[in-house]
Amino acid sequence: MAQKKADPKAKQAPAQEGAAAPAEKKPAAKKAAKAPAEKKPAVQAAAPAEKKPAVKKAAKAPAEKKPAAKKAVTPAAPAEPAPAAEPAALVEVAPAQPAAPAPEAAAPQGPVVQTDLPRRSVAFIGSECHPFVKTGGLGDVMYALPRELVRLNCDVRVILPRYACIPQKYQDKMVYRGEFYMDLGETGRNYYVGIMEYICDGVVYDFIDNQEFFSSGNPYTNLVDDIPKYCFFSKAALAALNYMNWIPDIIHCHDWQAGLVPVYLRTLFQDSPVGHAQTVITIHNLRFQGIYNIPTIRYWSGLPDYVFHMGALKQNYVDANMFKGGLAYANRITTVSGTYAAEIQTAEYGEGLEEHLRYHSGKLRGIVNGIDYGMWDPASDGALAVNYSLSNVLERKPLAKRALQEELGLVQDEGKLVIGLISRLTNQKGLDLVNAIVPQVMDGNTQVIVLGTGDKQYEDAFRYFENAYKGMFSACIQYDEARAHRIYAGADALLVPSRFEPCGLTQLNAMHYGTLPIVRETGGLKDTVEPYNQYTGGGNGFTFDRYEAGLLLDAINRAKTLYFTDRWHWDELVQRDMAKDVSWENSARQYKDLYLELTPW
């Protein structure tokens, strides 16, 4: 593969590390004794000095690993003088393990692969992935998209941090792949990097292990801790690919936590094997960007000075923005809907990066997410009290509604309109509009069910409404995946009045379960929900445009009118939504086409 050009800007040699390092953190548990006191010569995935039998190493894998014996370090001979960038530093390499396959976690039959399609290798790098750790839609995408790409003849690895909060049943099935030590920024230390592997449905999951960074109970804590954590993770992910000698055609990064990966790839790793890969970075939510002061990010990342300018990481003259740097250095930028790709180039939705995104608009495009029919299928969903399909939805969905009413202590009446709201309770989700109109919605024929956790003001408001409208309003202030499935099945309509919504998966889940969406026309909501037209009968939901409580109430009243006065057309919309293809297949084909565009051989 021909080596791609680096950043077009003139390069300078990185500044000498002259700043005094702050007080060191405690070394990683169990590995501290092996951290060298001084930096060794850099090597790039050096060949192991000795190999040990696979059986013995596998026995050590799951829980604690003993310190590795000291190995000689062999400097790699460079093919040509490095330009201005430092080489990727992999210090003190432990023996690589023979390719012992990790245990398959799924059914014996693997996915059906379309072998007639061009094959590409893709590494996904992100901070969360269902079922290991998930806080939002990113976890769903990191799980479902790689599985669909495998069917499209892609070789896919997903690289994740090995958080302590990953359920033990998955930790126990991970197989040890190797370990090495890596320098990090200007810390003057070498950090342990372990690689644990797990295989499911043709996708290889490689977990970056370091107890010093990933021992917390939650993936995200605060920026003070998260900035060092994801500087380490971004560099360790690339170093691990070199170490395993698995060089992908495409590296697909997700959100700010992997924002430094394209920057590292075109600087410190440019002359390493992984430096030949093309990069794609996906914006799932532009509100979170990894912004901190320049000295701190320079200290932890070790990136050369020339990346800290206004065209790359620098922002507001004093801060560095990790996501902004990734957007500048990536070969392609994607967002999770076409409308959101246009919106983020405006001041209203750009979160301070609208000018940067307009500059890079030539490599920006939107691809709508899908949902995994294996997880979301009302005909086989084990969480439902009553299963149904397109052929019998009109007969059996009312039974699911009654079961939901009984579960939540609501008045059991199949004739009432049940509106669900499944969301993080934050101001992004339009909940101030909801609070303003609840008294007008509660007319005695309408029930409302809220599921989610978040800001205290919204949690308290919904608890108040539950007490004020007993038997008609249910506030489930919790995260309960199984109950969410039952709300999708038992509700008649789902409310998604977001202030902004990059894509949104709840409206897709709702449509697949025959629940009509009531949404604001923004981002992916606008791309996936067509407003019902009472004259032609077209459309698949109810929408409003401007962010106003009165317009939301109008959309709900239009839904009520159709439900109570024209049930035949309502039922037609229910069947139309269930028949609509909202799976990952079409979206995955668009990503595959993008990968082929970047690797035209």
Secondary structure, DSSP 8 states (H G I E B T S, - for coil): -------SS---------S---------TTTGGGS-SS----BSS---S----HHHHHHH-SS---------------SS---SS----BEEE----------B-S-SS-----TTS--EEEEEE-S-BTTTB-SSHHHHHHHHHHHHHHHTTEEEEEEEE--TTS-HHHHTT-EEEEEEEEE-TTS--EEEEEEEEEEETTEEEEEEE-HHHH-SSSS---HHHHHHHHHHHHHHHHHHHHHHT---SEEEEETGGGTTHHHHHTTTTTTSGGGG-EEEEEES-TT---EEEHHHHHHHH---GGGSSTTTTEETTTEEEHHHHHHHH-SEEEESSHHHHHHTTSTTTSTT-HHHHHHTGGGEEE----B-TTTS-TTT-TT-SS---TTTHHHHHHHHHHHHHHHHT----TTSEEEEEES-BSGGGTHHHHHHHHHHH-SSSEEEEEE--B-HHHHHHHHHHHHHTTTTEEEE-S--HHHHHHHHHH-SEEEE--S--SS-SHHHHHHHTT-EEEEESSHHHHHH--B--TTT---SBEEE-SS-HHHHHHHHHHHHHHHHH-HHHHHHHHHHHHHS--BHHHHHHHHHHHHHHHS--
